Amino acid sequence: MASRKPARNPKFGFQQTRGDNPKTVHPSIFKQARKSGQLNLSGRSLTKVPDEVWRINIDVPEESKTVSLDNTDDRWWEQTDLTKLILASNWLTELSEDIKELSALSVLDIHDNRLESLPQAIRSLSNLVKLDVSRNRLKEFPSCISRCHSLVSLHIEHNELMHIGPEIGDLRKLEELDISNNQLTNLPPEIGYLTKVSRLNVSNNKLQSLPPELGCMDGLRFFDATHNQISVLPSDFGNLMHLEQLYLRHNKLQYLPLLSKCQNLKELHLGNNQLKELTAEHLNHLETLSVLDIRDNKVSVIPDEIVVLTGLQRLDLTNNDLTGLPYAMGTMTALKAVVLDGNPMKSIRRDIIMRGTTEIKKYLVSRMENTDIPVSNKGVHSGQGESGIIGGSGQGVNAHDICQSKALDYSNKKTSDVSDDVWTVAQKGEITSVNLSKNAFTDIPPGMICLSEWLKELNMGMNRITVLNPDIGLYIKLTMLDLRNNQLTSLPNEMYSLFQLRELYISYNRFTSMPSVVYQLKKLENLFADTNKITQIDADGFKGLPMLATLDLQNNNIDQVPPELGNCTQIMSLQLNGNAFRNPRPAILAKGTLALLEYLRSRIVS
């Protein structure tokens, strides 16, 4: 009888043999580390660091024990000391005291593990410059870290720290310190000794106060204490003369001290507090500000001295108790974005607020006394009689007003043409703003070309334009272009020459994709493209717009939001509601731009 053949095993070749260890590190990785001085064992589900790691520069490699000394291809003894060790994203619960054998180590990254303590041997790592122990389970600040006197960068965020002792003050070379997302209720006064720290993040803790000694941190440029319970900011904060960015959102501040010496402060974020006023004296010390965020407070008045902030570009006043704004704000030429939602405004109509910053500023200027408005010396008189009305019956404009305000408002006249005498007066007055909205134009009026030397703002919204004339590229000084409510499906490539363009409105058109020329407008700050038929988001394109602060893509046909959009950290206001995508969920969108961008970054596959 013929012998039976053994049954085939379909899993043959894929089964783990008894001698295999899924957590073993291949010898070739250690071999490469001896040459480069860097060892990366991240994301390997390690529960214990292999002993070979600690003795990588001591023991003879197993594969080299039988190698002849004549073999010049593998001189294991001519190795490089390990200087960089990455053990991130594993399941480590402890590190061996044998780490002291890695005396040349300068970078140690052990973030995203399960460590509850650090070995005391870390104090012997005299060359350690960068330590990342974030996203672990540390409940106490490891005292051994304070002996690493060469440390420049320390990340210990996302742990369970409840206290930091005075030993933190021994890290005199530290330049970056992140202790955010812990359970801290106070900071030690000794933190003031860290005079070289330029970035300090203490956000998302339970801090009720800040030590006055923070005012001694002369090198501080960035400070974030968002999401704490701070009710008083020490007056010593005003001594931080190099401070550039100050984040104090989501606290319990009722009063802001005078930041008298903060001469380099560019961004001040005070949203979601209990502030009732921002005085003229405050503003007189903040002349360098470009971003001021006081949203969700109880401020009822903005002082006239707001105009001393000549570099202010973005002002967020959302959800306060404001009933009006100083008319002089209309003259703030650098101001490009004002957000007023959620205020009981009485002196500014809702429809004006809805039109955006440019219209708000124009309205404020129009409300100023004539004596306060600079008047051009070049008076232009019409040949149409004493009244100075030009432009034809029923559609006339006042020549004197055009020259005085440097603006031509030819809106809502139900016309498709502008008479030559209007352009003649406009040219003589060297006007910088033209409003042709709410008419029947199908193209840019040919006569307007005479203004290309001066024109900065052009409103062609609510017309019948289906194709934008390439001549738009000739208006190289444009800073604002409004094309909303037309029938556009594309923009001409000639727009690339609009190097100064900061605001672009293309809402309520028929775009199915973002015009590629938009990504060439490097100074663009505000882009409104809502209510179109756009299907995709080009994250790389928006990443290439370094000044972009507002991006509105609401009510389109976007079915997917790329996680890479989270890398566009320059965006302060991102609107994506009313699209077809399911992720991010509405609950994520409701948390605001910062939370949305952080969520998107967390979805990036490394």
C-alpha positions, 0 to 999 in steps of 0.5 A: 500500500502506498504511503500517504503524503503529509497534508500541505500546510497552507500557512507554511513559511509564514508561521513563527518558529519557536526560536523567533522573537518578534521584538528582536532587533536585527544585527544590521541595525546595530552595525549601521548605528556603530557607523553613524552614531545614531540608533532609531528603534521607534515604533517597534512595540518594544516592552524592554530595551535590548541589552545590546543597545546599552553596550553597543560601543563596548561589546564585540559584535557577534558577527565580527568575532570570527572576522579576520583583522585583515578584513578592511571592509568591516573594521568594527573597532573603528566605530562612532560613539552613539550620540542619538537614540530614539526609542519613541512610540514603544511600550516601554515601562522602564529604562535600565541604569545601564544607560550610563554606558552611553556617555556620548549621548546628545539626543534621547527621544523616548516620547510616547511610551509608558514610563513612570520614572527615569533611571538616576543614571541619566544624570551622568549623561553630561553631553545630553543636549535634547531630551524628549520624554513627552507622552508618558506617565511621569507623576513627578519631575525626575530630579536626575534631569536637573543634573544634565547641565548641557541640556538645551531642549526639554520636552516633558509635555503630556504626562501627569506631573503635579509638581516641579521642584526648584531643581529646574533652575539648574538647567541654565543652558536650556533654550526650549521648555515644554511642560504643557498638558500636565496637572501642575498647579504652580511653577517654582520661582527658580524658573526665573533662572532660565534666562536663555529659554526662548520658548516656554509652553505651560498650557493645559495645566491647572495653574492659578498664578504665575511667579513674578520671577518669570519677568527675569527670563530675558531670552523669552520670545514665546510664552503659552499659558493657554487653558489654565486658571490664571486670574492675575498676570504679574506686572513683572511680565512687562519686563520681557523686552524680547517677548514676541508671542504671548498666548493667554487664552482660556484663563480667568484674567480680569485685568492686564498689567502694562506691558511697558517694556515688551517692545517686540511683542507682535502677537497678543492672544487674550481670548476667552477671559474675563477682561472688561477693558483695554485702556489707552495706556495699555495700547500705548505700549503695544505699538509693535503688535500685528495680531490682537485677539481679545475675543470672548471677553467683556470689553465694551469700549475700544479706545481711540488710541487703537490707531497707535498700533500702526502695524496691526493686521488682525483684530479679533473682537468676537463676542464682547460687549461692543456697541461701536468702534472708533471712527479713526480705525478706518484709517489704519492702513495695515489692518486687514482683518477685523472680526466683530461677530457676537457684539451688540453693535449699534453704530455699524449696520449688520450688512456692513459688518457682513461685507468684511473688513474693507467695507467696515473701514470705509464706513468708519472713514465716512463717519469721521468729521471732514476736518479729520480726513486728509484732503487732496490739494488737487481739486478736480472740477467738473465741466458739468456745472456748479454742482460738480456732478459727472457721469450722466443723468441718473448715474452721476457722481460728485467729482469733488468727493472722488478727489477728496476720498481717493475713491470712486463708488459707482455701485448699484447703478444697474449699468454696464458702462462708465462714461469717459469723463468719470475716468478722466476725473478719477485719473486726475485725482489718482484714486486708489479704490473703485467700487463697481459692484451691483451692476451689469458688467460682463468685463472690466471697463476698458477706461479703467486702465488709466488707473493701473498706476494707483489702484489698490482696491477693486470691487467687481462683485455682483455683476455678470462676469463669466470670464475675467479679462487677462488685463487684470494682471496690469493692476499690479498695486492691487491689495484687494480684489472682490469678484464675488457673485459672478459666473466665473469658472476660472481666473487668468494666469496673468494674475500672478503679477498681483504681488501685493494682493492680500484679500481675494473674494471669489465666493458665489461663483462656479469654480470646481477647483481652486484656480492654480494662480491663487497659489502664486499670490504669496502675500495673500492673507484672506481668501474667501472661496465659499459657495462654489463647486470646489471638490478638492483641497490642495494642502501643499498649495495653501502651505505655500502661502505663508501669509494666509490667515483666513481661508473660507471654503464653506458650502462647496463639494469637498468630499475629503479634507487632506490631513496635510492641511493641518500643517498650514499653521499660518491659518488663523481662521479656517471655515469648512462647514457645508461640504460633503465630507464626513471627517472631520465631524461637525463636533471637531469643526465647532471647536475652532481652527486651532483644534481642527488643524491639530486634529488634521495633523494627528491624522497624518501617516508618518 
